[in-house]
Amino acid sequence: MGDSLMAWNRRSGQSVAQQLEADLHQPVLDRSALGASVIRRTPLGAAMGLNIPQQFQPGQRDWIVLNGGGNDLFLGCGCNACSERLNLLASEDGNWGAIPNLLSRLRATGAQVIYVGYLRSPGVGSLIENCADEGNELERRLITATRKDPGVHYVSLRDLVPHGDRSYHAFDLIHPSPKASRAIAARVANIIRK
């Protein structure tokens, strides 16, 4: 489940889910969608898979891997109401908010849950550079939230991209390159194997 971090590179067969499936030799159902968000709640958006909580389909799952929140911040707060949007996504203590509530709902199915953070800007003029502080704060809150349940795991991508290295990003310097999708999938697979 998730947004373009997960869905990017799907057309070439190299999305995070596709890489994870190849790495683990296990079937992976990919429900992620470009432009998806955690908070957006419109009937059309939900029908198109753009509401991450509604991407979940009931059924027996061993693991649920997801991300989200980036579009809520980047597209949702307009660089002036970010604190309010952050609080809607996750409270400062990680106890409540759209994402902790979603994690609880997914864990209630009995599945192990892995929440994947976001790539950091390579530091070379990316559009998301201005959202770095908010992204770091969201990650801090989500790490706190995921530590409350041993069945919920957080995969940070904070250290994945070396400063100035464009090879982990697509042409837009926001989305993952196939190399990054492979590296993200490897981090998720390591948790599942353990």
N, C-alpha and C positions, 0 to 999 in steps of 0.2 A: 504494500500500500504506500501511497505517497505522491509526491509531485515530480517535477522534471529531474530532480537529482536521481530518482530511480528510473524514470521513463526514458531519459535521454539515451541515445545510441540504440534504441530498440530496433529501428529500421535496418541497421547493419548487423543485428543479432548480437550486440555487445552491451546491452543494458545491464544494470546491476543484477536484476533478477536472472537474466540469461547467463551472465557470468557465474552467478551463485549456483544455478542449476548444473552448469558444466563442472564447476569445482567440486560440488558435493555428490554428483551423479544421482540426484534425487529430483523429482518433479517440483517445480516452483510455479505457483499461480501468480501472475503479475496483474495487479489491479491499479497500478499507479497511472497518473495522467498528467500531461503537461498543463501547468497553470493551476493545479489543484491546491486547495487551501484547507485549513482546519476549521475556520470559523464560517466561511461563506455558506449560506443556507438558502439557495434558490432552487426551485423545482428543476429548471433547465440545467443548472450547474450540477445538481445531484444526478440527473439522468445522464449527463456526460461524464460522470465520474470525477467531477471537480470538487466534491466535498469528501475529504479524506475519511472522516468517520463513517460515511455511508459507502465507502469502497469495501468495507468488510461484509462478506457474505457468510451467513451461518453455515456451520459444518465443522467437522473434526479437523483440527490443525495441530500439528506438533509445535510449529514455530510460526510466529507472525512477525514479519520484518516491515518496518515502516519509518517514514520520516514526515516532516511537515512543519509549517510555521513560517518558512522563509517568504512565501508569497503573501502571507498575512502581514508581515512586516514590510517587505519591499514594495508591495502593491497596495497594502491596506492602510498604512498610517500616513502616507504622504510626507514623511520626514518631519511631521510636526505633532503627531499624537501617538508617538511610539510607546510611551510609558503606559498609556491606557491599553493599547493593543497588546503589549507584553503581559500586562496583568490579566487580560482576557485569556491569553494562551496558557500562562502558568503564573501562579502567585510567587512572590519572592521566596517563600519557604517550600515551594513545590507541592503543597498539600492540595491545591485545588486549581481549577482552570480547565480550559477545553482539552489540553493535552494530557494532564494527569487523569482527568475523568475518562478520556479515551483509553489510556493505558489500563486503568482499573477495569473497564468494560471488557477489553480484550483478554486480560488475565483471568477474568471470571469464566472464560470458556475453557480454562485448563491448559491453554497453550503457553509456552514460553514466549516472551515478547522481546524483540530487539528494536530499539529506537536509534536511528542513525542521524548523526549531526550533519552539519553542512561543510562543504569545502570552503576554505578561506581564499580570499583574493590573492592572486600571485603578487600583488603590490605593484602592478604595472598598468594602472588606469582602468580598472574594472568599474562598471557601474555600481557594483555592490560595495565598493570601498567605503562609502559613507554610512553603510548600515553595519559596519564591523562591530561597533560597541554594543548595539542592540543584539546582534547575533551572538556575541560572546555572553551577554547577560542571559539570553534565552537558553544557551547551552548550560550555563551555571545552574539555572533553575531546573532544567530537565535532568541534569546529573543528580541534583538533590532529590527530585521526584522519583527517579529510577532506583535510587539506593534504598527506598522504603520497602521494596519487595524483591527478594532474591530471584524471583522468576522474571524480572524485568531487567534488561541489560542495555547499557548505553554505549554506542560506538562513536567516539569522537573522531572527527576528521581534522581537528585543529592543527595537527602536526604533519598532515599528509602532503601539503604543497610547500616545497621549498621556496623561499622568497625569490621572486624574479623568474621562477620556472613556469613557463606557459604550457608545458607539455601535459599538465593535469587538467587543463581546461579546453573546452571547445573554442571556436573562433571568437565567441562573444565574451570570453573570460568570466563567465558565470557558471555555465553548465559543464559537466564532466566530459573529458575526452574518454575514448575507449580505455586508455591506460588507467585513468582514475576510476572508471566503473569497475575495472578488474581489481584494482587495489581495494576499493570499498567492499566488493564482494568477498575478497580474501579476508578482510577483517571480520566480516559477519560470519563467514564459514569457520573461522578459528573459534569463535564463541560457540557455535553449534557443535563443533567437534568435541570441545571440552565438556 
